[in-house]
Amino acid sequence: MRQGTIPPVVAARWALWTFVIVNLVIVEVLFLTAGTGKNGVLTVAKFFGLHAAVLMMFQLLLVARLPWLDRRIGMDRLTVWHRWVGFTLLWTLLTHAVLVVLGYARLDDASMTKTFVALAGVPASLFGMLAAAIVAVVAAVSARQVRRRLRYETWHGVHLLLYLALGLAFVHQLQETTTFSSSAPAVIYWWALWLFAFGALVTGRIVMPLWRNAYHRFEVVAVVPESDDVVSVRVTGRHLDRLPARAGQFCIWRFPGHNHWWLANPFSLSAAPDGRTLRLTAKAVGSTSAGLRHVPVGTRAFVEGPYGAFTSLHRTRPGALLIAGGVGITPVRALLEEEPAGDVVVLYRVRSEDDAVLVDEVRTLVAGLGGRLHLLTGRRGEGSPPFEPESLRALVPDITERDVYVCGPPAMTSAVLSALHRLKVPHLQVHAERFGLA
């Protein structure tokens, strides 16, 4: 990164905050100029309803997989933000719904139960109630205690109901003349916002993957066992030199002729894209990844991506420290191919040397760069912890002057990030990505 330029992640965050603030200002203006509701409670209910609509639009953008945002922020962070915005949306919707029922109950001098039943018979209100109910169900299954007990496919299937909720919310807002069509500027604004958000989602999640797969025609050309539980798969295709992939990124891989179409996994590119092939290296931790060693050569692959901000785009310093744990070495190994000759250090944490996937390739690449490789073996709890601040400083005395890339199991990644924080490594020099779909 050139001196004086704005870091990509900072630029992306400013763009998102600007989007949020501009839309909040517009919504506040529309709320203040649209007139009050039939009573004070319904006026407050309208306030929460308008902000719930904006939160829905923001939710769509966070998961639209827009390349510009994804390469600068990363799908992992966008997914975390999507999660917290989702819970904020839930409470905003529930507050809106309760206030609507309470407002009409006071207006009609009736009980809330009777008012709720009466509102359920009004199409506009019914659509809103159904949308809120679906959001509540999805939020419930997304709670950590519940999510951990569900298979990813089950959780994902329930999560897809959110698109139905968005459609119901859109129809609900269309029929609420006090918000959607209170004025000509309001109509223009809401139509533009909904079309932009839905257009971004459809383009990023459907149109772009379909177009890329039709254009590149991905196909398996080699399956190479790396160990008893690790396998590499090479995929080729047409015009791969035009695929905007970078070392350190990952793709979501499907092999429809071998597995069901809904079975997909995010696997990192374990070699830098060369314009001819893509390589993934995976450890058998589930039925889909375990079955990769049995994928026949010639099988068509459906590839979504590339995704991720774990790339050299975010480099700020000449020196680099690359920290990997287990199969997390795959994006690090790819990054080494883009690393300029000079000061690079690799810390590779494994239980034993036999578990060190691709270690020969890593050792060769590091030697070619004139760098250092430290293979840190041992089980958790054995010996001195390798990722304590003192241990990291002993291995890499100038750690605060380097860009640090971290990829590994969640517990290891958290431990490293905590140590880097205590060592006061500047935040913009730390690059970590927790790969996953959920």
C-alpha beads as a LAMMPS data file, in Angstrom:
LAMMPS data file: protein, C-alpha beads

438 atoms
437 bonds

1 atom types
1 bond types

-500.0 500.0 xlo xhi
-500.0 500.0 ylo yhi
-500.0 500.0 zlo zhi

Masses

1 110.0

Atoms # bond

1 1 1 0.000 0.000 0.000
2 1 1 1.463 3.364 -1.014
3 1 1 2.227 5.925 1.683
4 1 1 -0.673 8.315 2.192
5 1 1 -3.329 6.148 0.543
6 1 1 -6.445 5.126 2.449
7 1 1 -6.318 1.447 3.513
8 1 1 -8.876 -0.596 1.514
9 1 1 -10.692 -1.813 4.632
10 1 1 -11.006 1.748 5.933
11 1 1 -12.384 2.964 2.599
12 1 1 -14.958 0.155 2.562
13 1 1 -16.083 0.805 6.122
14 1 1 -16.457 4.510 5.391
15 1 1 -18.546 3.643 2.327
16 1 1 -20.847 1.431 4.410
17 1 1 -21.195 3.996 7.194
18 1 1 -21.909 6.713 4.649
19 1 1 -24.639 4.543 3.112
20 1 1 -26.212 3.919 6.517
21 1 1 -26.054 7.539 7.677
22 1 1 -27.383 8.986 4.411
23 1 1 -30.347 6.618 4.450
24 1 1 -31.073 7.278 8.116
25 1 1 -31.120 11.018 7.429
26 1 1 -33.515 10.510 4.509
27 1 1 -35.793 8.309 6.635
28 1 1 -35.831 10.875 9.446
29 1 1 -36.827 13.578 6.969
30 1 1 -39.583 11.386 5.511
31 1 1 -40.833 10.565 9.004
32 1 1 -40.950 14.210 10.066
33 1 1 -42.673 15.375 6.865
34 1 1 -45.192 12.535 6.491
35 1 1 -47.395 13.675 9.360
36 1 1 -48.279 11.973 12.610
37 1 1 -50.212 8.763 13.077
38 1 1 -53.741 8.428 14.450
39 1 1 -52.346 8.739 17.952
40 1 1 -48.958 9.121 19.637
41 1 1 -48.324 5.383 19.968
42 1 1 -48.955 4.765 16.258
43 1 1 -46.627 7.647 15.403
44 1 1 -43.819 5.961 17.359
45 1 1 -44.751 2.635 15.716
46 1 1 -44.298 4.269 12.304
47 1 1 -40.844 5.466 13.382
48 1 1 -39.730 1.914 14.209
49 1 1 -41.323 0.522 11.041
50 1 1 -39.395 2.904 8.790
51 1 1 -36.117 2.024 10.472
52 1 1 -36.886 -1.687 10.230
53 1 1 -37.196 -1.272 6.457
54 1 1 -33.756 0.363 6.271
55 1 1 -32.258 -2.412 8.397
56 1 1 -33.684 -4.973 5.956
57 1 1 -31.992 -3.227 3.049
58 1 1 -28.698 -3.141 4.922
59 1 1 -29.058 -6.851 5.687
60 1 1 -29.373 -7.615 1.990
61 1 1 -26.255 -5.632 1.115
62 1 1 -24.178 -7.358 3.795
63 1 1 -24.878 -10.795 2.296
64 1 1 -25.003 -9.804 -1.378
65 1 1 -21.326 -10.798 -1.769
66 1 1 -20.493 -7.627 -3.629
67 1 1 -16.876 -8.049 -4.818
68 1 1 -15.779 -4.526 -3.880
69 1 1 -16.916 -4.943 -0.270
70 1 1 -15.886 -8.581 0.063
71 1 1 -12.291 -7.995 -1.087
72 1 1 -11.866 -5.147 1.389
73 1 1 -13.780 -6.316 4.445
74 1 1 -14.147 -10.077 4.013
75 1 1 -17.159 -12.362 4.095
76 1 1 -16.434 -13.395 7.683
77 1 1 -16.757 -9.861 9.043
78 1 1 -19.710 -9.054 6.803
79 1 1 -21.432 -12.198 8.087
80 1 1 -20.830 -11.191 11.720
81 1 1 -22.270 -7.744 11.018
82 1 1 -25.211 -9.405 9.243
83 1 1 -25.843 -11.466 12.375
84 1 1 -25.928 -8.483 14.725
85 1 1 -27.960 -6.343 12.345
86 1 1 -30.349 -9.291 12.153
87 1 1 -30.947 -9.318 15.913
88 1 1 -31.328 -5.526 15.856
89 1 1 -33.894 -5.934 13.076
90 1 1 -35.764 -8.533 15.140
91 1 1 -36.194 -6.219 18.135
92 1 1 -37.068 -3.275 15.902
93 1 1 -39.777 -5.324 14.158
94 1 1 -41.175 -6.663 17.420
95 1 1 -41.257 -3.159 18.909
96 1 1 -43.033 -1.886 15.795
97 1 1 -45.579 -4.720 15.928
98 1 1 -46.334 -4.328 19.647
99 1 1 -46.761 -0.577 19.293
100 1 1 -49.101 -0.999 16.314
101 1 1 -51.346 -3.362 18.286
102 1 1 -51.177 -1.130 21.374
103 1 1 -51.912 1.997 19.330
104 1 1 -55.009 0.532 17.673
105 1 1 -56.141 -0.999 20.968
106 1 1 -56.139 2.483 22.512
107 1 1 -57.770 3.976 19.444
108 1 1 -60.628 1.449 19.524
109 1 1 -60.720 1.119 23.321
110 1 1 -60.302 -2.655 22.970
111 1 1 -58.015 -5.302 24.444
112 1 1 -54.715 -6.032 22.727
113 1 1 -55.755 -9.634 22.047
114 1 1 -58.953 -8.554 20.307
115 1 1 -57.073 -5.872 18.396
116 1 1 -54.391 -8.364 17.304
117 1 1 -57.023 -10.740 15.923
118 1 1 -58.759 -7.880 14.125
119 1 1 -55.507 -6.649 12.565
120 1 1 -54.712 -10.174 11.385
121 1 1 -57.769 -9.932 9.174
122 1 1 -56.358 -6.867 7.392
123 1 1 -54.061 -7.936 4.478
124 1 1 -51.506 -5.165 5.026
125 1 1 -51.158 -6.004 8.717
126 1 1 -51.197 -9.767 8.107
127 1 1 -48.246 -9.537 5.701
128 1 1 -46.294 -7.566 8.303
129 1 1 -47.144 -10.068 11.042
130 1 1 -46.009 -13.012 8.922
131 1 1 -42.744 -11.249 8.054
132 1 1 -42.050 -10.539 11.736
133 1 1 -42.880 -14.134 12.700
134 1 1 -40.422 -15.531 10.121
135 1 1 -37.670 -13.178 11.314
136 1 1 -38.318 -14.329 14.889
137 1 1 -38.048 -18.017 13.904
138 1 1 -34.796 -17.450 11.998
139 1 1 -33.370 -15.459 14.925
140 1 1 -34.274 -18.285 17.291
141 1 1 -32.447 -20.939 15.259
142 1 1 -29.493 -18.555 14.843
143 1 1 -28.940 -18.281 18.591
144 1 1 -25.588 -19.904 19.377
145 1 1 -27.022 -22.590 21.657
146 1 1 -29.487 -23.717 18.974
147 1 1 -27.205 -23.193 15.968
148 1 1 -24.552 -25.537 17.360
149 1 1 -27.078 -28.378 17.528
150 1 1 -28.222 -28.037 13.919
151 1 1 -26.621 -29.305 10.747
152 1 1 -25.537 -26.499 8.471
153 1 1 -27.988 -27.638 5.752
154 1 1 -30.909 -27.457 8.229
155 1 1 -29.905 -24.039 9.510
156 1 1 -29.371 -22.739 5.971
157 1 1 -32.754 -24.054 4.818
158 1 1 -34.542 -22.228 7.636
159 1 1 -32.448 -19.120 6.966
160 1 1 -33.696 -19.015 3.372
161 1 1 -37.143 -18.192 4.753
162 1 1 -35.822 -14.675 5.269
163 1 1 -36.277 -14.040 1.561
164 1 1 -39.970 -14.842 1.989
165 1 1 -40.043 -12.459 4.952
166 1 1 -38.489 -9.708 2.836
167 1 1 -41.123 -10.222 0.141
168 1 1 -43.914 -10.057 2.715
169 1 1 -42.385 -6.925 4.254
170 1 1 -42.203 -5.306 0.823
171 1 1 -45.900 -5.977 0.157
172 1 1 -46.725 -4.780 3.676
173 1 1 -44.933 -1.485 3.058
174 1 1 -46.565 -1.088 -0.364
175 1 1 -49.978 -1.207 1.258
176 1 1 -49.072 1.188 4.073
177 1 1 -49.797 4.512 2.379
178 1 1 -48.618 6.492 5.405
179 1 1 -45.034 5.345 4.800
180 1 1 -44.365 4.089 1.290
181 1 1 -46.476 6.550 -0.688
182 1 1 -46.903 9.484 1.688
183 1 1 -45.331 11.751 -0.959
184 1 1 -43.689 11.596 -4.397
185 1 1 -40.149 11.772 -2.885
186 1 1 -41.070 8.922 -0.519
187 1 1 -42.244 6.728 -3.401
188 1 1 -39.079 7.417 -5.389
189 1 1 -36.825 6.795 -2.393
190 1 1 -38.392 3.508 -1.268
191 1 1 -38.590 2.059 -4.774
192 1 1 -34.952 3.025 -5.427
193 1 1 -33.794 1.514 -2.124
194 1 1 -35.666 -1.770 -2.556
195 1 1 -34.557 -2.154 -6.194
196 1 1 -30.947 -1.372 -5.317
197 1 1 -30.840 -3.837 -2.418
198 1 1 -32.644 -6.655 -4.218
199 1 1 -30.653 -5.963 -7.397
200 1 1 -27.362 -6.227 -5.484
201 1 1 -28.459 -9.492 -3.866
202 1 1 -29.652 -11.111 -7.094
203 1 1 -26.543 -9.988 -8.971
204 1 1 -24.054 -11.124 -6.338
205 1 1 -25.704 -14.387 -5.264
206 1 1 -27.333 -15.622 -8.493
207 1 1 -26.403 -13.800 -11.694
208 1 1 -22.637 -13.563 -11.147
209 1 1 -22.098 -17.231 -10.091
210 1 1 -24.258 -18.534 -12.957
211 1 1 -22.477 -16.340 -15.493
212 1 1 -18.998 -17.272 -14.269
213 1 1 -19.711 -20.995 -14.323
214 1 1 -21.234 -20.815 -17.803
215 1 1 -18.248 -18.794 -19.015
216 1 1 -15.401 -20.721 -17.351
217 1 1 -16.854 -24.285 -17.392
218 1 1 -14.942 -25.526 -14.353
219 1 1 -13.855 -29.167 -14.440
220 1 1 -11.807 -31.456 -12.176
221 1 1 -8.475 -32.423 -13.765
222 1 1 -6.654 -34.043 -10.830
223 1 1 -7.320 -35.446 -7.361
224 1 1 -4.161 -35.844 -5.236
225 1 1 -4.222 -37.387 -1.718
226 1 1 -1.836 -35.384 0.484
227 1 1 -2.245 -37.639 3.559
228 1 1 -4.738 -40.082 5.029
229 1 1 -7.299 -37.328 5.650
230 1 1 -6.220 -34.496 3.342
231 1 1 -6.723 -34.237 -0.402
232 1 1 -6.003 -31.660 -3.091
233 1 1 -8.283 -31.143 -6.070
234 1 1 -7.201 -29.288 -9.195
235 1 1 -9.859 -27.607 -11.312
236 1 1 -9.401 -26.128 -14.758
237 1 1 -11.665 -24.122 -17.043
238 1 1 -11.831 -21.716 -19.939
239 1 1 -10.219 -18.266 -19.695
240 1 1 -9.187 -18.678 -16.062
241 1 1 -6.762 -15.810 -16.571
242 1 1 -9.875 -13.588 -16.533
243 1 1 -11.159 -14.925 -13.206
244 1 1 -10.427 -12.202 -10.597
245 1 1 -8.911 -14.585 -8.060
246 1 1 -6.009 -13.815 -5.715
247 1 1 -3.846 -15.902 -3.424
248 1 1 -5.425 -16.167 0.025
249 1 1 -9.007 -16.156 -1.210
250 1 1 -11.495 -19.006 -1.037
251 1 1 -14.355 -20.288 -3.165
252 1 1 -17.563 -22.136 -2.365
253 1 1 -17.269 -25.455 -4.174
254 1 1 -19.959 -27.814 -5.416
255 1 1 -19.494 -31.014 -7.412
256 1 1 -23.045 -31.673 -8.685
257 1 1 -22.177 -34.924 -10.469
258 1 1 -20.681 -36.326 -7.278
259 1 1 -22.735 -34.758 -4.465
260 1 1 -26.177 -33.226 -4.108
261 1 1 -26.335 -29.654 -5.426
262 1 1 -27.062 -28.218 -1.974
263 1 1 -23.859 -29.686 -0.481
264 1 1 -21.253 -26.929 -0.655
265 1 1 -18.096 -26.095 1.253
266 1 1 -15.819 -23.066 1.426
267 1 1 -12.263 -24.149 0.647
268 1 1 -9.271 -21.850 0.275
269 1 1 -7.133 -21.766 -2.827
270 1 1 -4.020 -23.678 -1.763
271 1 1 -1.969 -22.345 -4.667
272 1 1 -1.856 -18.908 -6.221
273 1 1 -4.104 -18.730 -9.325
274 1 1 -1.950 -19.126 -12.441
275 1 1 -4.595 -18.511 -15.110
276 1 1 -4.798 -22.220 -15.975
277 1 1 -5.926 -24.120 -12.857
278 1 1 -7.300 -23.600 -9.355
279 1 1 -6.290 -25.863 -6.485
280 1 1 -8.134 -26.539 -3.244
281 1 1 -6.776 -28.622 -0.384
282 1 1 -9.230 -29.926 2.193
283 1 1 -9.195 -31.998 5.355
284 1 1 -11.888 -34.634 5.860
285 1 1 -14.043 -33.180 8.627
286 1 1 -17.481 -33.988 7.157
287 1 1 -19.117 -36.192 4.550
288 1 1 -18.651 -33.626 1.775
289 1 1 -14.968 -32.920 2.363
290 1 1 -14.223 -36.602 3.091
291 1 1 -15.710 -37.570 -0.252
292 1 1 -13.478 -35.256 -2.262
293 1 1 -10.810 -37.931 -2.739
294 1 1 -13.415 -39.944 -4.638
295 1 1 -14.418 -37.183 -7.070
296 1 1 -13.772 -38.561 -10.588
297 1 1 -11.511 -36.635 -12.930
298 1 1 -13.705 -34.887 -15.498
299 1 1 -16.439 -34.028 -12.974
300 1 1 -17.944 -30.608 -13.545
301 1 1 -17.513 -28.200 -10.649
302 1 1 -19.770 -25.301 -9.713
303 1 1 -17.626 -22.586 -8.179
304 1 1 -18.865 -19.488 -6.349
305 1 1 -16.311 -16.800 -5.758
306 1 1 -13.532 -16.051 -5.307
307 1 1 -14.240 -14.416 -1.950
308 1 1 -12.259 -13.037 0.946
309 1 1 -10.012 -10.213 2.097
310 1 1 -7.136 -12.455 3.235
311 1 1 -4.890 -11.151 0.454
312 1 1 -1.836 -8.999 -0.198
313 1 1 -4.197 -6.140 -1.097
314 1 1 -4.030 -5.184 2.575
315 1 1 -0.247 -5.168 2.966
316 1 1 1.089 -2.126 4.788
317 1 1 4.658 -3.198 5.658
318 1 1 7.629 -4.698 3.767
319 1 1 7.982 -7.581 6.229
320 1 1 5.338 -10.252 6.834
321 1 1 4.559 -12.855 9.479
322 1 1 2.278 -15.666 8.321
323 1 1 0.758 -17.803 11.095
324 1 1 -1.128 -20.992 10.227
325 1 1 -2.656 -23.855 12.158
326 1 1 -3.487 -27.236 10.642
327 1 1 -5.166 -27.046 7.263
328 1 1 -5.183 -23.251 7.673
329 1 1 -1.816 -23.443 5.936
330 1 1 -3.587 -23.578 2.553
331 1 1 -4.200 -19.831 2.011
332 1 1 -0.836 -19.056 3.636
333 1 1 0.910 -21.397 1.202
334 1 1 -0.829 -19.573 -1.671
335 1 1 0.189 -16.176 -0.280
336 1 1 3.841 -17.251 -0.281
337 1 1 3.730 -17.399 -4.078
338 1 1 2.858 -13.693 -4.177
339 1 1 5.306 -12.713 -1.447
340 1 1 8.248 -10.624 -2.696
341 1 1 11.704 -11.935 -1.837
342 1 1 12.782 -10.589 1.508
343 1 1 11.709 -10.649 5.091
344 1 1 9.017 -13.286 5.601
345 1 1 8.494 -15.559 8.607
346 1 1 6.049 -18.490 8.726
347 1 1 4.822 -20.074 11.968
348 1 1 3.085 -23.376 11.273
349 1 1 1.326 -25.003 14.241
350 1 1 0.549 -28.760 14.034
351 1 1 0.265 -31.668 16.458
352 1 1 3.180 -33.503 14.846
353 1 1 5.320 -33.159 11.741
354 1 1 3.261 -35.928 10.107
355 1 1 0.218 -33.624 10.345
356 1 1 1.981 -30.769 8.555
357 1 1 0.026 -30.601 5.297
358 1 1 1.940 -29.220 2.298
359 1 1 4.970 -28.610 4.527
360 1 1 7.461 -29.532 1.792
361 1 1 5.893 -26.995 -0.576
362 1 1 5.881 -24.366 2.163
363 1 1 9.512 -25.074 3.059
364 1 1 10.583 -24.758 -0.590
365 1 1 8.695 -21.476 -1.087
366 1 1 10.039 -19.964 2.135
367 1 1 13.616 -20.976 1.245
368 1 1 13.214 -19.413 -2.182
369 1 1 12.178 -16.152 -0.554
370 1 1 15.056 -16.219 1.893
371 1 1 12.634 -16.384 4.812
372 1 1 12.233 -18.503 7.948
373 1 1 9.841 -21.362 8.715
374 1 1 9.141 -22.414 12.297
375 1 1 7.259 -25.706 12.561
376 1 1 5.600 -25.597 15.995
377 1 1 4.625 -29.129 16.979
378 1 1 2.776 -30.399 20.025
379 1 1 -0.695 -30.829 21.372
380 1 1 -2.639 -28.110 23.113
381 1 1 -1.556 -27.903 26.743
382 1 1 1.821 -29.548 26.101
383 1 1 4.875 -27.410 26.819
384 1 1 4.876 -23.618 26.715
385 1 1 2.042 -22.097 24.656
386 1 1 3.544 -21.013 21.307
387 1 1 1.158 -18.096 20.834
388 1 1 1.627 -16.288 24.122
389 1 1 2.938 -12.738 23.605
390 1 1 6.366 -13.635 25.028
391 1 1 6.665 -16.667 22.757
392 1 1 5.717 -14.697 19.642
393 1 1 8.156 -11.903 20.493
394 1 1 10.950 -14.439 21.057
395 1 1 10.334 -16.000 17.644
396 1 1 9.778 -12.685 15.831
397 1 1 11.362 -9.790 17.767
398 1 1 10.201 -7.165 15.247
399 1 1 6.616 -8.442 15.150
400 1 1 5.132 -4.949 15.578
401 1 1 6.837 -3.852 12.345
402 1 1 5.266 -6.589 10.205
403 1 1 1.974 -7.393 8.559
404 1 1 0.595 -10.445 10.346
405 1 1 -1.669 -12.950 8.566
406 1 1 -3.450 -15.533 10.732
407 1 1 -5.452 -18.563 9.589
408 1 1 -6.271 -21.625 11.641
409 1 1 -8.816 -23.220 13.986
410 1 1 -11.036 -20.715 15.839
411 1 1 -9.372 -21.274 19.231
412 1 1 -5.888 -20.777 17.798
413 1 1 -6.918 -17.716 15.794
414 1 1 -8.496 -16.110 18.872
415 1 1 -5.378 -16.826 20.945
416 1 1 -3.094 -15.285 18.317
417 1 1 -5.278 -12.197 17.884
418 1 1 -5.365 -11.703 21.659
419 1 1 -1.564 -11.961 21.825
420 1 1 -1.125 -9.515 18.951
421 1 1 -3.387 -7.058 20.739
422 1 1 -1.320 -7.340 23.919
423 1 1 1.846 -6.879 21.887
424 1 1 0.307 -3.683 20.484
425 1 1 0.610 -4.730 16.859
426 1 1 -1.279 -1.981 14.960
427 1 1 -4.777 -3.094 14.017
428 1 1 -4.325 -2.360 10.301
429 1 1 -1.317 -4.724 10.206
430 1 1 -3.347 -7.701 11.444
431 1 1 -5.198 -9.763 8.836
432 1 1 -7.258 -12.785 9.888
433 1 1 -10.205 -14.516 8.300
434 1 1 -12.443 -17.161 9.798
435 1 1 -13.658 -19.031 6.763
436 1 1 -17.215 -20.328 6.842
437 1 1 -20.695 -19.973 5.392
438 1 1 -22.519 -19.360 8.678

Bonds

1 1 1 2
2 1 2 3
3 1 3 4
4 1 4 5
5 1 5 6
6 1 6 7
7 1 7 8
8 1 8 9
9 1 9 10
10 1 10 11
11 1 11 12
12 1 12 13
13 1 13 14
14 1 14 15
15 1 15 16
16 1 16 17
17 1 17 18
18 1 18 19
19 1 19 20
20 1 20 21
21 1 21 22
22 1 22 23
23 1 23 24
24 1 24 25
25 1 25 26
26 1 26 27
27 1 27 28
28 1 28 29
29 1 29 30
30 1 30 31
31 1 31 32
32 1 32 33
33 1 33 34
34 1 34 35
35 1 35 36
36 1 36 37
37 1 37 38
38 1 38 39
39 1 39 40
40 1 40 41
41 1 41 42
42 1 42 43
43 1 43 44
44 1 44 45
45 1 45 46
46 1 46 47
47 1 47 48
48 1 48 49
49 1 49 50
50 1 50 51
51 1 51 52
52 1 52 53
53 1 53 54
54 1 54 55
55 1 55 56
56 1 56 57
57 1 57 58
58 1 58 59
59 1 59 60
60 1 60 61
61 1 61 62
62 1 62 63
63 1 63 64
64 1 64 65
65 1 65 66
66 1 66 67
67 1 67 68
68 1 68 69
69 1 69 70
70 1 70 71
71 1 71 72
72 1 72 73
73 1 73 74
74 1 74 75
75 1 75 76
76 1 76 77
77 1 77 78
78 1 78 79
79 1 79 80
80 1 80 81
81 1 81 82
82 1 82 83
83 1 83 84
84 1 84 85
85 1 85 86
86 1 86 87
87 1 87 88
88 1 88 89
89 1 89 90
90 1 90 91
91 1 91 92
92 1 92 93
93 1 93 94
94 1 94 95
95 1 95 96
96 1 96 97
97 1 97 98
98 1 98 99
99 1 99 100
100 1 100 101
101 1 101 102
102 1 102 103
103 1 103 104
104 1 104 105
105 1 105 106
106 1 106 107
107 1 107 108
108 1 108 109
109 1 109 110
110 1 110 111
111 1 111 112
112 1 112 113
113 1 113 114
114 1 114 115
115 1 115 116
116 1 116 117
117 1 117 118
118 1 118 119
119 1 119 120
120 1 120 121
121 1 121 122
122 1 122 123
123 1 123 124
124 1 124 125
125 1 125 126
126 1 126 127
127 1 127 128
128 1 128 129
129 1 129 130
130 1 130 131
131 1 131 132
132 1 132 133
133 1 133 134
134 1 134 135
135 1 135 136
136 1 136 137
137 1 137 138
138 1 138 139
139 1 139 140
140 1 140 141
141 1 141 142
142 1 142 143
143 1 143 144
144 1 144 145
145 1 145 146
146 1 146 147
147 1 147 148
148 1 148 149
149 1 149 150
150 1 150 151
151 1 151 152
152 1 152 153
153 1 153 154
154 1 154 155
155 1 155 156
156 1 156 157
157 1 157 158
158 1 158 159
159 1 159 160
160 1 160 161
161 1 161 162
162 1 162 163
163 1 163 164
164 1 164 165
165 1 165 166
166 1 166 167
167 1 167 168
168 1 168 169
169 1 169 170
170 1 170 171
171 1 171 172
172 1 172 173
173 1 173 174
174 1 174 175
175 1 175 176
176 1 176 177
177 1 177 178
178 1 178 179
179 1 179 180
180 1 180 181
181 1 181 182
182 1 182 183
183 1 183 184
184 1 184 185
185 1 185 186
186 1 186 187
187 1 187 188
188 1 188 189
189 1 189 190
190 1 190 191
191 1 191 192
192 1 192 193
193 1 193 194
194 1 194 195
195 1 195 196
196 1 196 197
197 1 197 198
198 1 198 199
199 1 199 200
200 1 200 201
201 1 201 202
202 1 202 203
203 1 203 204
204 1 204 205
205 1 205 206
206 1 206 207
207 1 207 208
208 1 208 209
209 1 209 210
210 1 210 211
211 1 211 212
212 1 212 213
213 1 213 214
214 1 214 215
215 1 215 216
216 1 216 217
217 1 217 218
218 1 218 219
219 1 219 220
220 1 220 221
221 1 221 222
222 1 222 223
223 1 223 224
224 1 224 225
225 1 225 226
226 1 226 227
227 1 227 228
228 1 228 229
229 1 229 230
230 1 230 231
231 1 231 232
232 1 232 233
233 1 233 234
234 1 234 235
235 1 235 236
236 1 236 237
237 1 237 238
238 1 238 239
239 1 239 240
240 1 240 241
241 1 241 242
242 1 242 243
243 1 243 244
244 1 244 245
245 1 245 246
246 1 246 247
247 1 247 248
248 1 248 249
249 1 249 250
250 1 250 251
251 1 251 252
252 1 252 253
253 1 253 254
254 1 254 255
255 1 255 256
256 1 256 257
257 1 257 258
258 1 258 259
259 1 259 260
260 1 260 261
261 1 261 262
262 1 262 263
263 1 263 264
264 1 264 265
265 1 265 266
266 1 266 267
267 1 267 268
268 1 268 269
269 1 269 270
270 1 270 271
271 1 271 272
272 1 272 273
273 1 273 274
274 1 274 275
275 1 275 276
276 1 276 277
277 1 277 278
278 1 278 279
279 1 279 280
280 1 280 281
281 1 281 282
282 1 282 283
283 1 283 284
284 1 284 285
285 1 285 286
286 1 286 287
287 1 287 288
288 1 288 289
289 1 289 290
290 1 290 291
291 1 291 292
292 1 292 293
293 1 293 294
294 1 294 295
295 1 295 296
296 1 296 297
297 1 297 298
298 1 298 299
299 1 299 300
300 1 300 301
301 1 301 302
302 1 302 303
303 1 303 304
304 1 304 305
305 1 305 306
306 1 306 307
307 1 307 308
308 1 308 309
309 1 309 310
310 1 310 311
311 1 311 312
312 1 312 313
313 1 313 314
314 1 314 315
315 1 315 316
316 1 316 317
317 1 317 318
318 1 318 319
319 1 319 320
320 1 320 321
321 1 321 322
322 1 322 323
323 1 323 324
324 1 324 325
325 1 325 326
326 1 326 327
327 1 327 328
328 1 328 329
329 1 329 330
330 1 330 331
331 1 331 332
332 1 332 333
333 1 333 334
334 1 334 335
335 1 335 336
336 1 336 337
337 1 337 338
338 1 338 339
339 1 339 340
340 1 340 341
341 1 341 342
342 1 342 343
343 1 343 344
344 1 344 345
345 1 345 346
346 1 346 347
347 1 347 348
348 1 348 349
349 1 349 350
350 1 350 351
351 1 351 352
352 1 352 353
353 1 353 354
354 1 354 355
355 1 355 356
356 1 356 357
357 1 357 358
358 1 358 359
359 1 359 360
360 1 360 361
361 1 361 362
362 1 362 363
363 1 363 364
364 1 364 365
365 1 365 366
366 1 366 367
367 1 367 368
368 1 368 369
369 1 369 370
370 1 370 371
371 1 371 372
372 1 372 373
373 1 373 374
374 1 374 375
375 1 375 376
376 1 376 377
377 1 377 378
378 1 378 379
379 1 379 380
380 1 380 381
381 1 381 382
382 1 382 383
383 1 383 384
384 1 384 385
385 1 385 386
386 1 386 387
387 1 387 388
388 1 388 389
389 1 389 390
390 1 390 391
391 1 391 392
392 1 392 393
393 1 393 394
394 1 394 395
395 1 395 396
396 1 396 397
397 1 397 398
398 1 398 399
399 1 399 400
400 1 400 401
401 1 401 402
402 1 402 403
403 1 403 404
404 1 404 405
405 1 405 406
406 1 406 407
407 1 407 408
408 1 408 409
409 1 409 410
410 1 410 411
411 1 411 412
412 1 412 413
413 1 413 414
414 1 414 415
415 1 415 416
416 1 416 417
417 1 417 418
418 1 418 419
419 1 419 420
420 1 420 421
421 1 421 422
422 1 422 423
423 1 423 424
424 1 424 425
425 1 425 426
426 1 426 427
427 1 427 428
428 1 428 429
429 1 429 430
430 1 430 431
431 1 431 432
432 1 432 433
433 1 433 434
434 1 434 435
435 1 435 436
436 1 436 437
437 1 437 438
